[in-house]
Amino acid sequence: MTNFIWIIGAVISGALGAYTVMYVLIRRNALRIQRDAMEMFQKTRDECASLKSEALKKVESERYALRKEIEQCRIEEKGRMEILTVRETRLERIEQSIENEKKLLSLEKAKVELLRQNLETTQREIAFAQELLQKEKERIAGLSQEQALRELLQSTEKMYAEDLTARMRKLELQGNQEWEQRARELLANALQRYAAPHVAETSTTVVNLPTDDYKGRIIGKEGRNIKALEMATGVEIIVDEQPGTVLISGFNPLRRHVAKRALEKLIADGRVQPTKIEEAVALAKEEIADDIQKAGEEALAEAGLPLLDPRLVAALGRLKYRTSYGQNVLRHSLEVSHIGGMLAEQLGADIRICRLGGLLHDIGKAVDHEVKGGHPEIGYDMMKKYGLSEEIAYMSLAHHETCPRTLEGVICLVADKVSGGRPGARRDSLEEYVRRLEDIEAIATRRAGIDRAFALSAGRELRVIVNAESVDDWQATLLARDIARDIENELTYPGEIKINVIREKRVIEYAR
């Protein structure tokens, strides 16, 4: 029993000792946690005070800057008010002057009305006297007025036919020279202000290789790599004997650029196989799509125009990879926009319509291979679809019309001809060149009285030799004008064509 009591006492003593130790440890941890919390609280309070001080300084600085800006606005507003006051005073003086002019015009109008009434009375008296005189002349001559006039005109035309022809030629040449001089001055001024370089693009692209070993990789086993690349891009890859280069051939510039980028990525990666080719081509197409959007935005910025519908901007960017007779269509459109804006400024036309319409006049070429119809009609429908006005959309039609119905349309037509007709801007294929010469000669030779016709100077001059027996000088003048009109209505050509009609009569006699 005594042992049991001792055991119980020992257990209780152990428990009390353990409790005391645990209490001391817990108390010590609580004090440490409290001390850490106090330190953290003090640190947080110091940081909040620092942030508050910095925020107050920043607010005070912004308040001072705002106060200075408000003061500057007040000064500018005061200056504008002074300018408005001066303009209002000037307008009041102008209005007073206009009122005075109106009063003077009213007085002059009354005087003119009185003179008109007197003139009408006098004209009636003269008409009555002329009628009596004409009846007396007809009674004496035995001819009516129409008969006498007809005989007089016929005899005068026979007597002075050559003089009339020479006079008409002189007046026509004088008028043409004056208008040509004025047109040359306007175009020279516009081209002098905007003289962009242009280079005709070719149908091939060169890719440089680090070493000739890559040619074997590009061709692949049994030519499977080059076949896969040609199939994915739609171009022809030419691996010839020229060291360090591969030639990409194709008439579509967009496909050539995709093939070039894909090939450069494959060369950089070093692994050329059908799977990698598909990945490189897909990545190149994505990059080209980004370039197209960026090119459209940069073209609008270069022309000084606001952004349009993103789909229209993308279509504009696609013109960067489109050519017409070797001329880049996007650069051509920018040139038409700049030249049209300058001509509009000098002629008093709407500058915005000429600049924006000139930039978008060939927008139909971006999708003419996807949509049925000619690019003028496609471009007109696109611009109307994306919210542009009728005046701007009409520029797509105007640059292919013989006589546009608006001044802005005429300016767009002229700017398009100037841009396309500049030396070196475009190049024709041999087939196009020969066909144009044949068409020009065919239009000339289908008229009566023409012996032969020759197209010279790459189609810029047409010499027509007529039969001197059946065509006189007056008819030769009319013939040149008719041939020029037929060529304008039926053919499309850069620049202008000079029509030279030659009538020669040779008389040969022998003295024996």
Legacy VTK file of the C-alpha trace (Angstrom):
# vtk DataFile Version 3.0
C-alpha trace
ASCII
DATASET POLYDATA
POINTS 512 float
0.000 0.000 0.000
2.797 2.345 0.871
4.478 1.614 -2.426
1.296 2.399 -4.267
1.023 5.763 -2.535
4.632 6.504 -3.432
3.982 5.642 -7.039
0.927 7.895 -7.180
2.907 10.734 -5.590
5.712 10.267 -8.092
3.276 10.373 -11.009
1.635 13.517 -9.680
5.018 15.156 -9.125
6.115 14.235 -12.661
2.896 15.639 -14.096
3.303 18.883 -12.157
6.908 19.165 -13.309
5.955 18.550 -16.942
3.158 21.091 -16.689
5.532 23.648 -15.232
8.060 23.086 -18.020
5.367 23.280 -20.704
3.966 26.458 -19.196
7.388 28.091 -19.151
8.048 27.121 -22.786
4.628 28.283 -23.969
5.040 31.568 -22.091
8.445 32.124 -23.620
7.106 31.441 -27.153
4.165 33.756 -26.578
6.506 36.542 -25.467
8.726 36.014 -28.543
5.717 36.020 -30.878
4.408 39.182 -29.205
7.802 40.843 -29.584
8.014 39.858 -33.291
4.472 41.125 -33.867
5.348 44.461 -32.235
8.451 44.786 -34.392
6.467 43.947 -37.527
3.761 46.435 -36.550
6.388 49.157 -35.995
8.049 48.363 -39.349
4.698 48.404 -41.166
3.780 51.716 -39.542
7.120 53.218 -40.621
6.610 51.970 -44.203
3.051 53.397 -44.268
4.367 56.730 -43.050
7.065 56.700 -45.762
4.530 55.799 -48.486
2.170 58.475 -47.214
4.967 61.053 -47.348
5.922 60.035 -50.888
2.266 60.086 -51.993
1.819 63.559 -50.526
4.942 64.756 -52.336
3.716 63.242 -55.616
0.241 64.769 -55.211
1.807 68.120 -54.396
4.040 67.882 -57.491
1.082 66.934 -59.721
-0.984 69.717 -58.185
1.797 72.219 -58.974
2.103 70.918 -62.565
-1.688 71.047 -62.971
-1.751 74.588 -61.609
0.932 75.606 -64.138
-1.001 73.896 -66.951
-4.202 75.699 -65.925
-2.313 78.994 -65.902
-0.901 78.254 -69.377
-4.419 77.393 -70.639
-5.709 80.674 -69.252
-2.960 82.561 -71.072
-3.727 80.698 -74.322
-7.457 81.311 -73.868
-6.792 84.998 -73.359
-4.734 85.049 -76.577
-7.492 83.261 -78.490
-10.071 85.694 -77.150
-7.946 88.595 -78.369
-7.637 86.976 -81.808
-11.405 86.349 -81.894
-12.049 89.961 -80.936
-9.824 91.179 -83.785
-11.533 88.809 -86.236
-14.991 89.879 -85.102
-14.031 93.511 -85.637
-12.723 92.638 -89.086
-15.905 90.714 -89.923
-18.044 93.645 -88.833
-16.112 95.926 -91.164
-16.461 93.382 -93.998
-20.214 93.056 -93.367
-20.567 96.838 -93.417
-18.643 96.965 -96.683
-20.868 94.220 -98.131
-23.988 96.152 -97.136
-22.658 99.230 -98.879
-21.863 97.155 -101.968
-25.407 95.726 -101.926
-26.887 99.227 -101.909
-24.673 100.241 -104.834
-25.599 97.033 -106.685
-29.297 97.752 -106.166
-28.870 101.178 -107.739
-26.869 99.732 -110.622
-29.461 96.978 -111.093
-32.199 99.590 -111.432
-30.134 101.435 -114.032
-29.420 98.208 -115.932
-33.128 97.290 -115.909
-33.997 100.669 -117.407
-31.317 100.258 -120.070
-32.577 96.737 -120.809
-36.090 98.006 -121.400
-34.773 100.696 -123.729
-32.631 98.089 -125.510
-35.603 95.735 -126.010
-37.617 98.564 -127.515
-34.748 99.424 -129.847
-34.256 95.757 -130.800
-37.926 95.399 -131.696
-37.688 98.469 -133.907
-34.502 97.131 -135.562
-36.065 93.688 -136.081
-39.100 95.262 -137.717
-36.851 97.362 -139.984
-34.687 94.290 -140.868
-37.786 92.288 -141.722
-38.953 95.009 -144.103
-35.443 95.255 -145.589
-35.198 91.455 -146.060
-38.556 91.296 -147.821
-37.431 94.075 -150.125
-34.119 92.237 -150.863
-35.948 88.988 -151.615
-38.347 90.841 -153.903
-35.447 92.410 -155.805
-33.145 89.330 -155.933
-35.823 86.701 -156.403
-34.173 84.407 -153.754
-35.228 83.520 -150.216
-32.882 84.162 -147.276
-32.075 80.451 -146.846
-31.246 80.011 -150.526
-29.022 83.078 -150.622
-27.214 82.026 -147.439
-26.651 78.490 -148.723
-25.166 79.715 -152.007
-22.979 82.236 -150.178
-21.600 79.589 -147.797
-20.903 77.133 -150.614
-19.040 79.661 -152.703
-17.095 80.958 -149.681
-16.137 77.432 -148.609
-14.831 76.649 -152.070
-12.823 79.878 -152.246
-11.331 79.782 -148.754
-11.166 76.036 -147.950
-7.377 76.046 -147.597
-7.406 79.271 -145.550
-10.068 77.863 -143.208
-8.092 74.627 -142.771
-4.885 76.510 -141.973
-6.725 78.811 -139.561
-8.359 75.875 -137.749
-5.011 74.110 -137.456
-3.409 77.254 -136.063
-6.177 77.760 -133.498
-6.136 74.070 -132.533
-2.350 74.025 -132.127
-2.406 77.274 -130.183
-5.118 75.976 -127.831
-3.396 72.618 -127.393
-0.056 74.296 -126.684
-1.585 76.587 -124.054
-3.419 73.767 -122.274
-0.434 71.428 -122.568
1.825 74.103 -121.099
-0.568 74.626 -118.176
-0.919 70.853 -117.630
2.870 70.422 -117.786
3.321 73.141 -115.162
0.813 71.486 -112.799
2.275 68.001 -113.259
5.862 69.239 -113.039
5.054 71.035 -109.795
3.398 67.912 -108.330
6.197 65.576 -109.456
8.861 67.975 -108.187
7.241 67.957 -104.732
6.892 64.150 -104.787
9.692 62.286 -106.543
9.677 58.738 -105.150
12.102 56.152 -106.524
10.626 53.170 -108.298
12.066 49.909 -109.529
10.274 47.341 -111.662
10.028 44.070 -109.769
11.069 40.777 -111.283
9.461 37.368 -110.997
12.360 35.697 -109.140
13.811 35.876 -105.610
17.304 34.829 -104.530
18.015 33.073 -101.202
21.642 32.966 -100.051
22.965 29.731 -98.524
25.696 29.441 -95.863
27.311 26.587 -97.775
26.547 24.523 -100.851
25.840 21.533 -98.573
22.381 22.978 -97.968
21.451 22.405 -101.610
21.468 18.674 -100.994
19.350 19.096 -97.866
16.843 21.274 -99.746
16.532 18.716 -102.546
16.276 15.796 -100.115
16.212 12.108 -100.808
14.794 11.520 -104.297
13.787 15.211 -104.313
11.056 14.830 -101.673
12.044 17.988 -99.725
12.006 20.309 -102.718
8.753 18.769 -103.949
7.133 19.287 -100.538
8.341 22.904 -100.438
7.059 23.631 -103.949
3.735 21.950 -103.165
3.264 23.957 -99.925
4.215 27.360 -101.381
3.105 27.125 -105.025
6.437 28.339 -106.467
9.335 26.772 -108.332
12.617 26.210 -106.447
15.611 26.309 -108.803
18.831 24.800 -107.439
21.337 25.461 -110.217
25.112 25.472 -110.392
25.461 29.042 -109.116
27.326 28.692 -105.800
25.772 29.766 -102.509
22.281 30.657 -103.829
18.884 29.138 -104.528
16.406 30.799 -106.929
12.672 31.058 -106.174
10.615 31.620 -109.335
6.939 32.582 -109.522
4.646 35.354 -110.760
2.896 35.726 -107.381
5.101 37.919 -105.104
3.179 36.811 -101.999
3.991 33.151 -102.607
7.645 33.994 -103.336
7.987 35.871 -100.027
6.350 33.002 -98.108
8.728 30.538 -99.754
11.731 32.752 -99.036
10.891 33.131 -95.341
10.137 29.442 -94.949
13.411 28.521 -96.656
15.388 30.938 -94.451
13.829 29.416 -91.331
14.698 25.900 -92.505
18.288 26.964 -93.214
18.579 28.576 -89.772
17.156 25.442 -88.113
19.385 23.115 -90.134
16.763 20.378 -90.345
15.055 20.152 -93.743
12.336 17.513 -93.865
8.662 17.465 -94.945
7.300 17.956 -91.405
9.611 20.895 -90.724
8.766 22.334 -94.140
5.038 22.393 -93.311
5.724 24.082 -89.958
8.049 26.671 -91.517
5.552 27.483 -94.284
2.703 27.890 -91.771
4.837 30.169 -89.591
5.935 32.201 -92.628
2.298 32.687 -93.675
1.444 34.003 -90.191
4.351 36.448 -90.307
3.366 37.596 -93.815
-0.212 38.199 -92.579
1.174 40.420 -89.801
3.362 42.220 -92.351
0.324 42.791 -94.573
-1.644 44.468 -91.752
1.390 46.545 -90.792
2.012 47.551 -94.428
-1.590 48.790 -94.754
-1.321 50.864 -91.577
2.048 52.293 -92.636
0.639 53.218 -96.076
-2.228 55.156 -94.452
0.240 56.898 -92.136
2.553 57.786 -95.030
-0.383 59.242 -96.968
-1.438 61.244 -93.892
-4.837 59.533 -93.647
-6.742 58.134 -90.625
-7.154 54.400 -90.014
-10.003 52.660 -91.820
-11.862 49.399 -91.306
-9.256 46.698 -90.408
-10.423 44.503 -93.281
-9.887 47.349 -95.746
-6.461 48.047 -94.207
-5.520 44.374 -94.626
-6.631 44.444 -98.269
-4.519 47.559 -98.791
-1.506 45.826 -97.223
-1.879 42.876 -99.612
-1.073 45.247 -102.484
2.517 45.238 -101.180
2.788 41.736 -102.625
0.984 42.532 -105.889
2.574 43.916 -109.064
1.173 45.378 -112.279
3.516 45.300 -115.285
6.373 44.841 -112.792
5.362 47.911 -110.711
4.546 47.378 -107.028
0.836 48.232 -106.675
1.113 49.587 -103.103
3.928 51.999 -104.019
1.981 52.960 -107.141
-1.133 53.651 -105.026
0.862 55.803 -102.599
2.324 57.734 -105.523
-1.156 58.298 -107.000
-2.360 59.498 -103.563
0.466 62.029 -103.182
0.310 63.318 -106.780
-3.523 63.497 -106.669
-3.444 65.463 -103.404
-0.956 67.970 -104.831
-2.968 68.422 -108.046
-6.167 68.840 -106.014
-4.466 71.503 -103.925
-3.540 73.463 -107.062
-6.876 72.944 -108.855
-9.152 73.620 -105.860
-10.571 70.080 -105.642
-11.285 68.073 -102.477
-7.827 67.042 -101.220
-9.092 64.280 -98.869
-11.100 62.572 -101.621
-8.147 62.698 -104.015
-5.651 61.387 -101.446
-7.827 58.604 -99.995
-9.416 57.713 -103.346
-5.983 57.656 -105.002
-4.622 55.361 -102.294
-7.542 52.926 -102.640
-8.168 53.188 -106.394
-6.546 49.767 -107.068
-7.825 48.068 -103.869
-9.793 45.629 -106.028
-6.536 44.045 -107.220
-6.031 42.648 -103.710
-8.934 40.204 -104.169
-9.598 40.158 -107.931
-8.386 36.527 -108.083
-10.968 35.580 -105.419
-13.992 37.639 -106.577
-15.550 37.576 -110.032
-15.329 40.814 -112.028
-12.848 43.530 -112.938
-10.809 45.220 -110.225
-12.493 48.688 -110.684
-15.949 47.259 -109.913
-14.577 45.057 -107.103
-12.807 48.036 -105.507
-15.951 50.182 -105.753
-18.056 47.496 -104.045
-15.429 46.982 -101.305
-15.208 50.673 -100.431
-19.003 51.010 -100.314
-19.248 47.855 -98.190
-16.807 49.192 -95.582
-18.550 52.542 -95.173
-16.677 54.924 -97.494
-18.569 57.662 -99.312
-19.710 57.513 -102.932
-17.155 60.185 -103.962
-14.226 58.134 -102.634
-15.535 54.783 -103.922
-16.028 56.324 -107.389
-12.226 56.754 -107.702
-11.955 52.992 -108.302
-14.152 53.388 -111.402
-12.887 56.808 -112.492
-9.264 55.783 -113.136
-10.467 53.429 -115.924
-13.086 55.751 -117.465
-12.429 57.852 -120.559
-14.145 60.938 -119.146
-14.802 60.848 -115.362
-17.840 62.796 -114.177
-16.104 64.617 -111.301
-13.001 66.796 -111.033
-11.581 64.463 -108.383
-12.108 61.531 -110.768
-10.186 63.331 -113.522
-7.346 64.059 -111.064
-7.228 60.385 -110.017
-7.132 59.324 -113.691
-4.299 61.783 -114.455
-2.291 60.790 -111.361
-2.693 57.095 -112.255
-1.463 57.728 -115.812
1.470 59.827 -114.560
2.543 57.183 -112.040
2.257 54.320 -114.517
3.775 56.270 -117.423
6.985 57.371 -115.688
10.065 55.864 -117.360
11.081 52.642 -115.648
7.905 52.376 -113.584
6.403 49.534 -115.588
7.598 46.940 -117.991
5.629 44.963 -120.549
6.054 41.379 -121.513
6.979 40.704 -125.142
3.494 39.351 -125.846
1.800 42.454 -124.392
4.183 44.732 -126.295
3.555 43.067 -129.661
-0.203 42.846 -129.105
-0.448 46.567 -128.274
1.453 47.518 -131.440
-0.803 45.289 -133.548
-3.958 46.749 -131.969
-2.790 50.318 -132.622
-2.024 49.568 -136.274
-5.335 47.686 -136.716
-7.372 50.650 -135.432
-5.660 52.968 -137.922
-5.868 50.745 -141.031
-9.590 49.997 -140.740
-10.528 53.484 -141.992
-10.957 54.285 -145.695
-8.241 56.163 -147.561
-5.321 54.772 -145.503
-2.533 52.924 -147.341
-0.296 51.871 -144.440
0.145 52.428 -140.696
3.246 51.904 -138.533
3.464 51.918 -134.711
6.848 53.332 -133.629
8.759 54.184 -130.419
7.319 51.274 -128.432
3.780 52.288 -129.364
4.143 55.957 -128.398
3.893 57.163 -132.021
1.639 56.086 -134.891
2.494 57.084 -138.461
-0.387 56.832 -140.911
0.222 57.179 -144.663
-2.937 58.157 -146.581
-3.803 58.127 -150.248
-3.293 61.672 -151.538
-5.875 61.187 -154.283
-8.774 60.230 -151.989
-7.904 62.239 -148.860
-7.330 66.010 -148.868
-5.670 68.136 -146.161
-8.921 68.853 -144.319
-9.891 65.175 -144.288
-6.398 64.251 -143.055
-6.879 66.561 -140.051
-10.243 64.963 -139.227
-8.745 61.496 -139.778
-5.976 62.098 -137.196
-8.542 63.279 -134.660
-10.829 60.264 -135.289
-7.964 57.759 -134.946
-6.859 59.369 -131.671
-10.418 59.162 -130.341
-10.729 55.473 -131.331
-7.440 54.615 -129.584
-8.535 56.430 -126.409
-11.879 54.598 -126.346
-10.632 51.082 -127.183
-7.109 50.674 -125.758
-5.412 50.946 -122.371
-1.830 52.227 -122.502
0.635 54.221 -120.375
1.485 57.810 -121.326
0.260 59.193 -124.662
0.360 58.198 -128.340
1.272 60.698 -131.042
-0.801 60.359 -134.250
1.172 61.483 -137.313
-0.894 61.483 -140.560
1.270 61.836 -143.686
-0.257 62.933 -147.007
2.213 63.178 -149.853
1.510 63.720 -153.538
4.266 63.141 -156.057
3.930 64.242 -159.689
6.398 62.677 -162.137
6.820 63.788 -165.762
9.521 63.043 -168.307
10.928 65.487 -170.838
11.940 63.718 -174.006
LINES 1 513
512 0 1 2 3 4 5 6 7 8 9 10 11 12 13 14 15 16 17 18 19 20 21 22 23 24 25 26 27 28 29 30 31 32 33 34 35 36 37 38 39 40 41 42 43 44 45 46 47 48 49 50 51 52 53 54 55 56 57 58 59 60 61 62 63 64 65 66 67 68 69 70 71 72 73 74 75 76 77 78 79 80 81 82 83 84 85 86 87 88 89 90 91 92 93 94 95 96 97 98 99 100 101 102 103 104 105 106 107 108 109 110 111 112 113 114 115 116 117 118 119 120 121 122 123 124 125 126 127 128 129 130 131 132 133 134 135 136 137 138 139 140 141 142 143 144 145 146 147 148 149 150 151 152 153 154 155 156 157 158 159 160 161 162 163 164 165 166 167 168 169 170 171 172 173 174 175 176 177 178 179 180 181 182 183 184 185 186 187 188 189 190 191 192 193 194 195 196 197 198 199 200 201 202 203 204 205 206 207 208 209 210 211 212 213 214 215 216 217 218 219 220 221 222 223 224 225 226 227 228 229 230 231 232 233 234 235 236 237 238 239 240 241 242 243 244 245 246 247 248 249 250 251 252 253 254 255 256 257 258 259 260 261 262 263 264 265 266 267 268 269 270 271 272 273 274 275 276 277 278 279 280 281 282 283 284 285 286 287 288 289 290 291 292 293 294 295 296 297 298 299 300 301 302 303 304 305 306 307 308 309 310 311 312 313 314 315 316 317 318 319 320 321 322 323 324 325 326 327 328 329 330 331 332 333 334 335 336 337 338 339 340 341 342 343 344 345 346 347 348 349 350 351 352 353 354 355 356 357 358 359 360 361 362 363 364 365 366 367 368 369 370 371 372 373 374 375 376 377 378 379 380 381 382 383 384 385 386 387 388 389 390 391 392 393 394 395 396 397 398 399 400 401 402 403 404 405 406 407 408 409 410 411 412 413 414 415 416 417 418 419 420 421 422 423 424 425 426 427 428 429 430 431 432 433 434 435 436 437 438 439 440 441 442 443 444 445 446 447 448 449 450 451 452 453 454 455 456 457 458 459 460 461 462 463 464 465 466 467 468 469 470 471 472 473 474 475 476 477 478 479 480 481 482 483 484 485 486 487 488 489 490 491 492 493 494 495 496 497 498 499 500 501 502 503 504 505 506 507 508 509 510 511
